[in-house]
Amino acid sequence: MATTTMPTVPALPEADVRAAMHAQQWEVAIGLLAEHDRVLREALESAELSQLSTQPWRELLEQQNALLGDLVVMRDETAAILARMGRERRGALAYRSFAG
């Protein structure tokens, strides 16, 4: 009879991901999250889910949601900056053609 081990909840590399995000090292952040995803999937695949304590997994989910929330904020800020740059460029082009 095969025995299943109780998996350890993988630690989210939150500080490292946030540091990479703020340094705009997106490839590093993506790599860290991909590795975390891989380890998390391995832990869940090797577990008898009905026997797991849910609290550590809920805490991990809360950390992931907080990180996702910050990613959404950064995405929205970036979109706003790009939109402003587009408006400024169009305004400069209109001025140049008018002054032209």
N, C-alpha and C positions, 0 to 999 in steps of 0.2 A: 504494500500500500504506500503510495507516494505521500510524503509529508510536505506541507506548504509552510513556509516561514512567514512570520509577521514582518512585512517590509517596514523599513525606516522611511519616514516621510522625507523625501529629498528636499534639501534646503534650496530655496530660491536665491540665486546669486544677485539679490536685489541691489545691494550697494554697488557691485561691479557693473551691473546693467545701467543703473542710473549714472554712474561716473562716465561710462562710455557714451550714453545718450547726451549728456551735457557737454562732452568733449566732441560731439558730433562724429563719433567713431561707430557708425551704424553697423558696419560689418562685424565689429567686435560684439556689440550688443546682440545682434541677431545670432551670432555663434554661441554666445552664452545661453540665450533662451532656447536655441535648438538643442544644446547639450542637456539643459534642464528638462526639456520635453522628453528627450530620449530616456533619461534616467527615471523620470516619473512614469513613463509608460512601462518600462521594465519592472518597476516596483509594483505597479498595479496588476500587471500580467501574472506576476508570481504570487499574488495574494489571494487568500480566500476572503473576498470582500465582505461577506456577511459577518465575519468575525473581527473586523477591524474597528478600532475605536475611531469615531468620526471626528473628534475634536481636533487632532493635529492636522487632519486633512482639510477641515474647515478653516483653520488658521492659515494654511497654505493658500487656499482659495481666496481668502481675504487679502493676503499679500499680493497675489496675482492680480486681483481686481484693482487694488490701489495702484499698482504699476501700470496696468492698462489704462486707468483713468488719467494718469500723468502722460502717457503716450498720446491719448486723445487730445489733451490740452496742447501738447507740443505740435501735433498735427494741425489743429485748428489755428494756432498762432502762426505756423508756417504758411498755411493757406491764406491767412489774412495778409501776411507780408507779401506773398506772391501776387495777390489781387491788387494790393496798393502799388506794387512796382509796375504792374500792367497798366493801371490807370495813369501813373506818372509818365510812363513811356508813351502812351497814347496822347497825353496832354503835350508832351514835348514834341512829338511828331506833328501834332496839329499846329502848335505854335510855329515850328520850323516851316511848315508848308504855308502858313498864313504870312509869315514874315518874309518868305522866300524869294 
